[in-house]
Amino acid sequence: MRKVLALALGLLSFFGYDFRVFAVDDDGKTVKSGTSEYFDNQKDAEKSLAGTGFFSSLKPFAFGARQTPADIKIKIDIPNLGPGDPHKNYQVILQPGHFGRTSGRTGGAGANVTEQELVAFIIAKTAAYLIANHIDVLTIPADDFNKTGLHADIFLAVHADTAKKPCTTGPSLGYAKGSSLLGMHSIGFALATSMGQTYADFKKDNFTVGEHEYYAFKFITTKGYGGLLELGELTCPAVETALISNAELIAHNLGVALKASVEIVEASEPSKGG
């Protein structure tokens, strides 16, 4: 069974809406809640990051708009965007949700920005951060990537939700049975702390199924972590405003988390030459 680990990124829990973590088998059956691991391992997660400089690399949440809808809507060049090389292993593969589609499932929209615009902005900034920190990154569009098979330490797709009844959904994340949970615990704890929160502020995990079936998973083999992050609900005005104004902060902290994730994956690999 191919292992995929979703990054537990509690970036927006400070707005009080549900953050969902769930584990599922490849056949779609729920196998366990991440509640116990997620809440009980905070001390181990903190120890794993202590002394690395990770916490000082995260930018803390602060009130006040930094990005506006106009900033998000400007067409942005996404670094290293392309179909990918199936003969290469990338450290990180990123995918902005629905990016490049002009028909069919093009993504949702809020009152001020579309899902494609928001996640393209965030992924572009995240990719730039990783590249500046010497991480080998590929960004892929929604459809025009190499479906003969891509390889990476980590794969992360980033989306944003919409709902017919506003303010009824929240950020969500899924991962498959068999994944190592250390990276998730460490990253979730660190990012929650960077947003002024602790594990105690997270909502209890919820069983659900569906996100494990994300179509790109079957085309990308990962050594360690892979997942789908739903940032929040664009049709909820307060959440859309928060996502827009904090988009660059979210991108930075995603970059910090992914860089740490690469280091976790590579530290777990046997050293070359024995």
Protein Blocks (a to p, Z undefined) as FASTA:
>chain_A
ZZddddddffklmnopacddddddfkopafbdcklmmmmmmmmmmmmmgonlmmmmpccd
dehifbdfklmmpccddehiaebjakbccfbdcddehihiaghjebpadfkbcfklmmmm
mmmmmmmmmmmnopacddddfklccfkbpcdfbdcdddddddfbghibccdddddehiaf
klmmmmmmmmmmmnopafklpccddddehjlmpmklmmpccfkbgcdddfbjfklmklmm
mmmmmmmmmmmmmmmmmmmmmmmmmmmpccehZZ
